[in-house]
Amino acid sequence: MEVVVVIAVIALLFVARTFKIVPQQNAWVVERLGKFDRTLTPGLKFVIPFIERVAYKHSLKEVPLDVPSQVCITKDNTQLQVDGILYFQVTDPMRASYGSSDYLTAITQLAQTTLRSVIGKMELDKTFEERDMINASVVSSLDEAAQTWGVKVLRYEIKDLTPPAEILRSMQAQITAEREKRALIAASEGRRQEQINIATGEREAFIARSEGQKQAEINNALGEAAAITAVAEATAGAIRVVADAIRQPGGEQAVQLKVAEKAVEAYGQLAQKNNTMIVPGNMSEVAALVGTAMALIKGPGKT
């Protein structure tokens, strides 16, 4: 009975050492007699007991690695407290097993030294503006070195950049001054635009008034011209009517009578103004006056 139990235990031990179940996204490195033999991929695998053994187990998933905080000195001799996080992935299990005794420590130390080197080439203000460039530089340097370790560095992200307290106060004062400067500039630009708008409005109003006055003067001139034309036309019409009346039978005698009346009326008005009765010394003067008026009415060339 004891022999059966021993055989069963040996069989179970043999099966346990022979059959291996590799999980998804994992790779196991197998050594045969202490030497690398092969890499087991996910699934049910077989290993020769006591001759082969699983020496290393690697996860092929993306791994976040926290890089400890450290002090970096910028180009302008300012200390910065910097910490970040690194993302990597094992791409070659054999190199990850034999390329470095501890690739996690190697990657961490290399990330810190590379970060100090990159920040040491930059001034303080640039470190805040060029985070993407810093991250890219660290990833490039790490990825080149990590190839021999069977590791692919995917990305690096700076979590925090902390300058000394006095630098923070100076930066805050600078930011406040810059904001006040922008506010003053914005206010002056507003006042300038206001003055421009007022001047533009006044200019447009003056132009509108002058255009209105010009149009009014044009309208007045046109009205006066039309009035003069109407008066002239009316006068001409009246003259034509008088001329036509004169040419009618008895027209000349009527005109003579009218002229004589006007002459007598004129003498009468002179007498009223001078308080003196003026009587012509020769009544033939009245007849001569009437004759002269008739000659003017008939016009040149008529008898």
LINJOUR-V119342 format. One record per residue. N is the residue number from 1. RES is the residue in three letters. SS is DSSP state (H for helix, E for strand, - for the rest). OMEGA is omega in degrees with one decimal (* if undefined). Layout:
# LINJOUR-V119342
{{N RES SS OMEGA} {N RES SS OMEGA}}
This chain:
# LINJOUR-V119342
{{1 MET - 179.4} {2 GLU H 179.9} {3 VAL H 179.9} {4 VAL H 179.9} {5 VAL H -180.0} {6 VAL H -179.5} {7 ILE H 179.5} {8 ALA H 179.3} {9 VAL H 179.0} {10 ILE H 179.3} {11 ALA H 178.7} {12 LEU H 178.8} {13 LEU H 178.9} {14 PHE H 179.5} {15 VAL H -179.2} {16 ALA H 179.9} {17 ARG H -176.7} {18 THR H -175.3} {19 PHE E 179.0} {20 LYS E 176.4} {21 ILE E -178.8} {22 VAL E -179.7} {23 PRO - 176.6} {24 GLN - -179.6} {25 GLN - 174.6} {26 ASN E 176.5} {27 ALA E -179.1} {28 TRP E -179.5} {29 VAL E -177.9} {30 VAL E 174.3} {31 GLU E 174.8} {32 ARG E -177.9} {33 LEU - 175.4} {34 GLY - -178.3} {35 LYS E 179.5} {36 PHE E -179.9} {37 ASP E -176.7} {38 ARG E 177.7} {39 THR E -179.5} {40 LEU E 177.0} {41 THR - -177.4} {42 PRO - 179.4} {43 GLY E 178.4} {44 LEU E -176.4} {45 LYS E -178.2} {46 PHE E 178.8} {47 VAL - 179.2} {48 ILE - -177.0} {49 PRO - 175.0} {50 PHE - 176.8} {51 ILE - 178.3} {52 GLU E 177.3} {53 ARG E 175.2} {54 VAL E -175.5} {55 ALA E -176.0} {56 TYR E 175.4} {57 LYS E -176.4} {58 HIS E 171.9} {59 SER E -179.8} {60 LEU - 178.5} {61 LYS - 174.2} {62 GLU - -173.1} {63 VAL E 172.6} {64 PRO E -178.8} {65 LEU E -179.4} {66 ASP E 178.1} {67 VAL E -176.2} {68 PRO E 178.4} {69 SER E -179.5} {70 GLN E 178.4} {71 VAL E 176.9} {72 CYS E -179.6} {73 ILE E -178.0} {74 THR - -178.8} {75 LYS - 178.4} {76 ASP - 172.3} {77 ASN - 174.8} {78 THR - -179.4} {79 GLN E 177.7} {80 LEU E 173.1} {81 GLN E -172.2} {82 VAL E 169.5} {83 ASP E -176.1} {84 GLY E 179.3} {85 ILE E -175.0} {86 LEU E 177.9} {87 TYR E -179.0} {88 PHE E -178.7} {89 GLN E 177.1} {90 VAL E -179.5} {91 THR - 179.6} {92 ASP - -176.8} {93 PRO H -179.0} {94 MET H 179.3} {95 ARG H 177.3} {96 ALA H -179.1} {97 SER H -171.9} {98 TYR H -178.6} {99 GLY - -179.6} {100 SER - 179.5} {101 SER - 179.5} {102 ASP - -175.2} {103 TYR H 177.0} {104 LEU H 177.9} {105 THR H -179.6} {106 ALA H 179.9} {107 ILE H -179.0} {108 THR H -179.4} {109 GLN H -179.9} {110 LEU H 177.8} {111 ALA H -179.3} {112 GLN H -179.0} {113 THR H 178.6} {114 THR H 179.5} {115 LEU H 177.9} {116 ARG H 179.9} {117 SER H -178.3} {118 VAL H -179.0} {119 ILE H 178.5} {120 GLY H 178.4} {121 LYS - -174.4} {122 MET - 173.0} {123 GLU - -172.7} {124 LEU H -177.0} {125 ASP H -178.1} {126 LYS H -179.1} {127 THR H 178.2} {128 PHE H -176.9} {129 GLU H -171.6} {130 GLU - -180.0} {131 ARG H -179.1} {132 ASP H 178.7} {133 MET H 177.7} {134 ILE H 179.3} {135 ASN H -179.0} {136 ALA H 179.7} {137 SER H 179.3} {138 VAL H -179.6} {139 VAL H -179.1} {140 SER H -179.6} {141 SER H -179.0} {142 LEU H -175.9} {143 ASP H 179.0} {144 GLU H -179.1} {145 ALA H -173.7} {146 ALA H 179.4} {147 GLN H 179.2} {148 THR H 179.0} {149 TRP H 179.8} {150 GLY - -176.1} {151 VAL E 175.5} {152 LYS E 176.9} {153 VAL E -174.8} {154 LEU E 179.6} {155 ARG E 177.3} {156 TYR E -178.8} {157 GLU E 173.8} {158 ILE E 179.4} {159 LYS E -175.4} {160 ASP E 171.7} {161 LEU E -174.9} {162 THR E 175.1} {163 PRO E 178.0} {164 PRO - -175.1} {165 ALA H -178.7} {166 GLU H 176.9} {167 ILE H 177.6} {168 LEU H 178.8} {169 ARG H 178.9} {170 SER H 179.0} {171 MET H 178.4} {172 GLN H 177.8} {173 ALA H 178.6} {174 GLN H 179.3} {175 ILE H 178.8} {176 THR H 178.8} {177 ALA H 179.5} {178 GLU H 178.0} {179 ARG H 177.5} {180 GLU H 178.0} {181 LYS H 178.8} {182 ARG H 179.0} {183 ALA H 178.1} {184 LEU H 178.7} {185 ILE H 179.3} {186 ALA H 179.3} {187 ALA H 178.8} {188 SER H 176.6} {189 GLU H 177.3} {190 GLY H 178.1} {191 ARG H 178.3} {192 ARG H 179.7} {193 GLN H 178.1} {194 GLU H 178.9} {195 GLN H 178.3} {196 ILE H -179.4} {197 ASN H 179.7} {198 ILE H -180.0} {199 ALA H 178.7} {200 THR H 178.8} {201 GLY H 179.1} {202 GLU H 179.5} {203 ARG H 179.5} {204 GLU H 178.0} {205 ALA H 178.3} {206 PHE H 178.6} {207 ILE H 179.9} {208 ALA H 178.9} {209 ARG H 179.9} {210 SER H 176.9} {211 GLU H 178.4} {212 GLY H 178.9} {213 GLN H 178.3} {214 LYS H -179.4} {215 GLN H 178.4} {216 ALA H 178.2} {217 GLU H 177.5} {218 ILE H -179.8} {219 ASN H 178.4} {220 ASN H 179.5} {221 ALA H 178.9} {222 LEU H 178.7} {223 GLY H 178.6} {224 GLU H 178.5} {225 ALA H 179.0} {226 ALA H 179.4} {227 ALA H 178.9} {228 ILE H 178.7} {229 THR H 180.0} {230 ALA H 178.7} {231 VAL H 179.7} {232 ALA H 179.5} {233 GLU H 178.3} {234 ALA H 178.6} {235 THR H 178.9} {236 ALA H 178.5} {237 GLY H 179.9} {238 ALA H 178.8} {239 ILE H 179.4} {240 ARG H 179.1} {241 VAL H 179.2} {242 VAL H -179.9} {243 ALA H 178.3} {244 ASP H 179.3} {245 ALA H -180.0} {246 ILE H -178.8} {247 ARG H 178.4} {248 GLN - 178.1} {249 PRO - 179.9} {250 GLY - -178.3} {251 GLY H -178.2} {252 GLU H 179.9} {253 GLN H 178.3} {254 ALA H 179.7} {255 VAL H 178.9} {256 GLN H 179.3} {257 LEU H -178.7} {258 LYS H 179.8} {259 VAL H 179.4} {260 ALA H 177.9} {261 GLU H 179.8} {262 LYS H 179.6} {263 ALA H 179.3} {264 VAL H 179.5} {265 GLU H 178.9} {266 ALA H 176.8} {267 TYR H 179.2} {268 GLY H 179.3} {269 GLN H 177.5} {270 LEU H -180.0} {271 ALA H 179.9} {272 GLN H -177.5} {273 LYS H -176.1} {274 ASN H -176.3} {275 ASN - -178.8} {276 THR - 178.1} {277 MET - 178.9} {278 ILE - 179.0} {279 VAL - -179.4} {280 PRO - 179.0} {281 GLY - -179.3} {282 ASN - -177.2} {283 MET - 177.5} {284 SER H 178.2} {285 GLU H 178.2} {286 VAL H 178.3} {287 ALA H 178.5} {288 ALA H 178.3} {289 LEU H 178.9} {290 VAL H 179.4} {291 GLY H 178.6} {292 THR H 179.2} {293 ALA H 179.6} {294 MET H 178.5} {295 ALA H 178.5} {296 LEU H -179.0} {297 ILE H -179.5} {298 LYS H 177.1} {299 GLY - -178.2} {300 PRO - 176.3} {301 GLY - 180.0} {302 LYS - 179.8} {303 THR - *}}
